[in-house]
Amino acid sequence: MQPARILSLETAVPPHRATNDEVKAFARSVFAESLAGNRALDRVFDSSTVEERWLAMPVDWYAADHGWAERAGAFEPAAIALLADVAGRALAAAGVAAAAVDHVLCISTTGFAAPSLDARLIGRLGLRADVRRTPVFGWGCAGGVIGLARAADLARLEPGRVVLCLVVELCSLAFRPDPEPVNVIGSALFGDGAAAAVLCAGPGHEQRPSLVASGEHTWPDSLDVMGWRIDDVGFGLELRRDLPAFLAARLRPVVDGFLDGCGLTIAGLDGVVGHPGGPKVLQAVEQALGLGPAALADSRAVLTRYGNASAAGVLMVLRRAIDRGARGRHLMLALGPGFTAALNLLEL
């Protein structure tokens, strides 16, 4: 199977920057009635390791009650603006004209639109009227890894086919002023972001990073580990408290099986591109895979700078690894609703 090459990868964040202190102060004011004097809130924020994140809306917007209509009304223009920016830069970096794109894969689990976001981008980006489109909802934090894998599959169907993979996640729009512990954790960890990658298979791009293999594993009876519940307010985060323990106990055999199919072991990797899900998740992945303290340094740096931007987060980590000159065989790993481990083998 010929490798699909990543011709370019760009990331973007929305315009509203918020420091950890600002978000913590906001959370204190919103949750004050239920959590006044409760040091648990401060502990959650102080241990998150997130120093800043970027939000789709100004911080004050989140203090008011918002239902489905207002959240959807905020999602669509913010998502389109981010995707138009990041896609334009990715195409320019790849040296590919928008009219040369054959397929657009557009991924988000924090909002949706009909017509879909990719349809709304055709005129704005200058894509062909006959461009093929695949909008995807529901992969959650695994969407960056699975999205690259599906884009690579599409690129391999025909040499020279150009695939534009788009990811946008506006996690902040799901914020709820409900002091349920999962909402406090979500407000401490999540941020917003987007990414775009241009992929192509065939000769002529041998010096670009390649996606060599991909895999997924969905554990039986694990649908309640993470996901969204949907009600009149909008999305509500669901996250099982024992997620780190789940990973520590079950992740290693899945990764070993995937790498064995590639003729590799964890020791034979040159690096790991891990989704920046949170400090406890990263620690659990390190423990499960027997990684050294520096193996997930890029993931921790992205978490500190941007928070957990769901599916866009692991692509931010990949961009950071490429920018610092990482080379060789890298495992790309993220976890999402299902409960699913998504894995790619990259040659950087």
N, C-alpha and C positions, 0 to 999 in steps of 0.2 A: 504494500500500500504506500503510495507516494505521500510524502509529508505535505501538509498545508503550511504555507509560510505566512507569518504575521508581518505584513508590509509596514504597518504603523500601528501605534497604540497611543491614544491621547485620553486625558481625563479632565474633568471640569467640576467646579463646585458653584453653588448659587452665591449671590452677592452678600448675604447677610452673615457676617462673622460673629460668633459668640464664644467667649472664653468660658472655661469651666466655672469660674467664680460667678460670672453673669448668669449662667444657666442654673447654678446652685441657688443663687439668690432668688431667681424667678421661681424655682421649684419650692423654695421655702414659702414664698408668698402665696402660691397656688394651693399648696398642701397644708398651709398654716393651721387651718381649723382642726385637722386630724392629726398633724404631726408636730404641732408646736412643742418645742422643747425636746423633741425626740432626736437623739444623736444618730439614729440609724440612717437618716437621710444624708447627713454629712459623711458618714462612713461610706455609703454607697458612692457618692460623688468623689470622695478623696481617693478611694481605691480603684476607680474606673480607669485611671491613667490617661483619660482624655483631657487634654489641656485646652483644646479649641475645636470647634466644628463650624460648618457653614450650613445655613438654614434657608429654606425656600421663601420664608416670610420673616419680617422683623419679629424679634422676641415678643414684643407686646401683643402681637396678633394671636399668639397661642393662649393668652390669658382668658380670652372670650370663649363662649360656647359656640361650637361649629358643628353643624350636621353634615349629612352627605352632600347636599347641594353646594355648600360653601367650600368644603374640602375638595370636591371635584372641580369646582370653579377655580380654586387655587392651583390644583395639580396640573391641569392641562397647559396653561401658558408658561408656567415655570419649567415644566418638563420639556416643552417644545423649544424654549429658549436655550436650555442647557444642551439638548441634543443637536440643535442647529449649530451651535458654537463648536462642540466637541467633534461632530461629524465633519464639519468644514475643515477643521485643523487636521484631523486624521487623514482625510483625502489629500490635502495639500502635502502633508508629510510623506505620504506614500507616492506622490507624483501621479495620482489617479484622478481623472476628471469625474465629476458626479455622473455624467452621462455614460461613463464606462461601467458603472455599478450594475451588476446583473441581479443581485438578490440582497434584500435588507432583512435582517433578523433583529427584532426590537423587543427588548426584555424589560419588564418591570413587575414588581409585586406590591407596590405601594400606591397604585392608582391605575386607572384604565380610561380609555376613551373610545368612542365609536362615532365617526371613523377613527381608526386607530392612529397612534402617534406617528407611525411610519407613513401612513397615507397623508397625514397633514404635513409631512416633511418633503414630499415629492416636489411641489412647486418651490418651496423655500430653498431647497438644496440644488434644484435643477436636475433631479433624477429623471430618467426616461419614463415615459407614460407606460411602457410595458415592463418596468422593473417588477420582479417578483418580491412579495412581501410575506413575512411570517411574524406576526405579533405573538408574544408569549407571556402568559401570566401564571404565577404560582411556584416558580422555582426558588423564590426567596433568596437567602444569602448564598445558595449554591448556584445562582443564575449566572454569575460571571464565568465560572468554570464550565458549566454545562453549555452556556451560550457559545463560548469559544469552540467547544467540541462540536456542536451542531453546525456552526459556521464553517468549521474545517471539513465536516462531512459534505456540506453543500459545495464547497470549493473543489473538493476532489471529484465531484460528479463529471467535471469537464475541465481539461487543462485550460488555463487562462480565464476561467470564470472568476469574477470579482465579487466578493461577499463583504458587505458592510454590517458589522455586528455592533448594535447599539444597546447600551444599558443605562437606565435612569432610575434612581430610587430616591424618593422624597419621604423618608421615614418620619420626619418631623410632623408631617401633616396628619399622622395617626395619633399624635399626642392627646392624652385624655387627662383632665384635672381630677382624676380619681386616685386616691392614695393607695390603691391596691399595690402590693410590693412589685409586681411585674411592671407596672407603669412607672414607678420610681426608678427601677433599674433601666428601663427603656429610655427615660429622659436623661439618665446619666451617660448612656453609651452611644445612642444613635445620632447620626448626622445624615446629611444629604449629599448626593454626588452623582456623577454620570461618567461614562466612558464610551469610547468608540474604537474599534479595531477594524482594519482592512486586511482581508485574507485572500490568498490566491494560491493555487497549486500549479505545478508545471515548471518548466525550465525558466531561468532568467532571474531567480530571486534566491540563489543558493546561500547568500551571506546573511539573509534575514532569519530571525528566530522561527523555529518550526514547531508545530504540534504533532508529535510522533504517534501518540496513542491516548485513548481516553477510556474511562470506565465509571460506573455508578454502582452503588450498593444501597438498597433500601431495606432497613431492618424490619422484620415482621413485627406487627403489633406495636408500632412506634409512632402512630399518627398524632399522638398527643404530646410529643416531645417539643415541637415548636410549630407555630403557624399563626394565622389570623382567625379571630371570630368576627363575624360581621353582624352589626345590629343597626339601629336607627342613627346612632352617632357616627358610625363609620367602621374602620378597622380597629380591632382590639387585640393587642399582643398576647400571645399564649406562649409560655416558655416554662418547661418543667425545671424545677429547682435542681434535680439530680443530673442535669445534662453533662456537667464535667465528669461526674463519676461514670455515666453511661459511656462517654468517649474513652475514658481511661481503661475501661474494661473491654470494650468491643472494637475499637478502631484498628488496632495493630493487625489482626488477621486479615482485615479487608485490604489494608495498604500492602501487606506482604503478598497477598494473592494477586493484586493488580501488578505489582512490580515483578513478581515471578513470571507473569505472562509476558513481560517485556524483557525478560532475561536479566533482571536487576535485583538488587537488594537495597535497603535503606542506606547501608554503609557505602554502596556504590554511587549514591547520588552526589551531585555537586552543590545542591541547595534545595530548599523547600520554599515555595511561594504559598503561604498559608493565609486564609481569610482572617482579617483582624476582628474576630467576633467579640472579643472581650478578654481581659487578663486571665480569668479563670478558664476560659475555653482554650486559650493559647497554652496555658500551663498544662492542661489536660492532654493536649496534643503532644507537647514535648514529652510528657510522662509516658504516654502510650507508645510513642515511636522511638523513645530513647534518644532524643535529640539533645545536643549540647546547648548551653545557654545563649549562644550567638546565632543559632540556626534560624530563629524567627525574629531576628532584629528588625528586618524590613517591615514585618507585620506589626510589631510593637510601635515602630516609628509612625506608621500610617494611622494606627489607632490613636496615638497621642495627638497627631496633627488634625485628623479629620473625623474621629469617632468611627463607629461602625456604620458604613454607608451601604449596608446590605450587599446586593450583588455587585455593586460598583467597587466595593472595598478591595476585593482580591485583585482586581485589575489595577487599582492604585498601587498595590504591593508589587505587582508584576512590573509596572512602569518604573517604580523606584529601583527594582533590581536591575532592570535594563539600563537605567540611567547611571548607575554606579559601576557598570561594566561587568555584571555577572555573566559567566559563561558556563557552558556544559549542560549536563542533564539535571533538570529540576522537576520535582514533583509539585504540581499545583493542586491545592486541596481546599475545598470548602464544604460546608455542611448546611443543609436546608430542609424545609418541610418534607415530610415523607415517612420517617426521618431518613435522610439520604446523605451519603458521602459521595461527593463528586470529585473525580481525580483526572488530571491530565499529566502526561509526560511531555515536557518541553525540552527542546534543544536550543539553548540560547547562544 
